[in-house]
Amino acid sequence: MSDPQFVFLNDAFVPLDEARVPVLDRGFIFGDGIYEVVPVYGGRPFRIAEHLARLERSLAKVRIANPRDAAGWTHLIEQLVQRHPWPDQVVYLQVTRGVARRDHAFPEGVAPTVFAMSNPFVHVPPAVRARGIAVVTLPDERWLHCDIKSTSLLGNVLARQAAVDAGAAECVMFRNGFMTEGSASNIWVVRNGRVLGAVRDHLVLEGIRVGLM
């Protein structure tokens, strides 16, 4: 029998199968939360400072108090990574506004719900990198704050499903004739030796790797 997968929920590490979230959590009722994804290579989180800064920016924009400082998040991530055997992992962090009576307005005196999990990093096979993938294009019909890494991802879900329904791997979205991003990826175009991408504004989520280009 393989070792159980552990997740972090609020104040403790628990087996994934035992993790429970109250049904009145605003992340469940409204999608009222923020998430971040940190890749881990060889047991080391990739550009963790930049990921945590983006998490902080998104939380601030939706007025959810950041429940941990950078050192606290880093320690949590390191502990989570060490609990699993995979050298390359993908750490998912999520902070919701917490548990409260259903009301659109922000509740007072409610602690955020903190959740974190890790899964094996699935690398793209070399053959797929060589031949590329099929994509579809669609109008970008999401909201106007795509720079916020919100758990409210229904627009992205519908775009990705449109790609799957068409037998493609990704959907490239356009707004007012300009490319924005994929349903679950940043999109870059290499043309005449130049790397071109979308305007870095509120209509796209800025990728962490953009700083490496």
WOJODA-V795886 format. One record per helix or strand of 3 or more residues. SS is the DSSP state (alpha for helix, beta for strand). FROM is the first residue (numbers start at 1). LEN is the number of residues. If there is no record, write none. Layout:
ss	from	len
SS	FROM	LEN
SS	FROM	LEN
This chain:
ss	from	len
beta	6	4
beta	12	4
alpha	16	3
alpha	26	4
beta	33	9
alpha	48	14
alpha	70	13
beta	89	8
beta	113	8
alpha	126	6
beta	135	5
alpha	154	12
beta	170	6
beta	178	5
beta	188	4
beta	194	4
alpha	208	5
